[in-house]
Amino acid sequence: QMCIRDRVPSGYDVWRKRIIVRVASAPTGGKANAELVKQLAARLNVHPSSVRIVSGHKSTKKTIMVDGIEPADAYAALFGR
């Protein structure tokens, strides 16, 4: 269940060409990363094992790889288009 602070996506950074996601979990012990993966998987309707962080594990800027979904379908799931 998503709380008020959780938003997938929370916005889009045009300059960096990245979506913005906010999670409620603290960034300790990988909790925020795990929550990010779980929330993205739910939003994209894929299994959490299909979502992986490929860079930025300890950063606020991450690169995510999602298997099992076409880019156009991911865009539509995230932005409703």
C-alpha positions in Angstrom: 0.0 0.0 0.0 1.4 3.4 -1.0 1.4 6.2 1.6 1.0 9.9 0.9 4.8 10.3 0.2 4.9 7.4 -2.3 4.4 8.5 -5.8 5.4 6.6 -8.9 6.1 8.7 -10.7 6.2 11.9 -8.6 7.2 14.0 -11.6 9.6 14.2 -14.5 12.9 16.1 -14.7 13.0 17.4 -18.3 16.6 18.4 -18.1 17.9 15.1 -16.9 15.3 13.0 -18.8 14.5 11.1 -15.6 11.3 10.3 -13.7 11.2 11.4 -10.1 10.0 8.9 -7.5 9.5 9.5 -3.9 9.4 6.7 -1.3 8.6 6.7 2.4 11.3 4.2 3.5 14.6 5.5 4.9 17.7 4.9 2.8 19.2 2.4 5.3 19.8 -1.2 4.8 18.5 -1.1 1.2 14.9 -0.4 2.4 14.3 2.6 0.0 15.8 0.6 -2.9 13.5 -2.4 -2.2 10.5 -0.1 -1.9 11.4 1.6 -5.2 11.6 -1.7 -7.0 8.3 -2.9 -5.4 6.5 0.3 -6.3 7.8 0.4 -9.9 7.0 -3.3 -10.5 3.4 -2.7 -9.2 2.9 0.4 -11.4 4.4 -1.4 -14.5 2.5 -4.6 -13.7 5.6 -6.8 -13.8 7.1 -9.1 -11.3 9.6 -7.4 -8.9 12.4 -9.6 -10.1 12.0 -7.9 -13.5 13.0 -4.5 -12.0 16.6 -4.0 -11.1 18.7 -1.1 -10.2 21.7 -1.1 -12.5 23.5 2.0 -11.1 23.1 4.4 -8.3 22.4 1.9 -5.5 23.6 4.5 -2.9 22.6 7.6 -4.8 19.4 9.5 -5.1 19.9 9.2 -8.9 19.4 5.7 -10.1 19.2 3.9 -13.4 16.6 1.2 -13.5 16.3 -1.8 -15.9 12.9 -3.3 -16.4 12.5 -6.6 -18.3 9.2 -7.9 -19.8 7.7 -4.6 -20.8 8.0 -2.5 -24.0 9.1 1.1 -23.6 5.8 2.5 -25.0 3.9 0.3 -22.5 6.1 1.5 -19.6 5.6 5.1 -20.6 1.8 4.6 -20.8 1.8 2.9 -17.3 3.8 5.7 -15.8 2.2 8.7 -17.4 -1.2 7.4 -18.5 -0.7 8.0 -22.2 
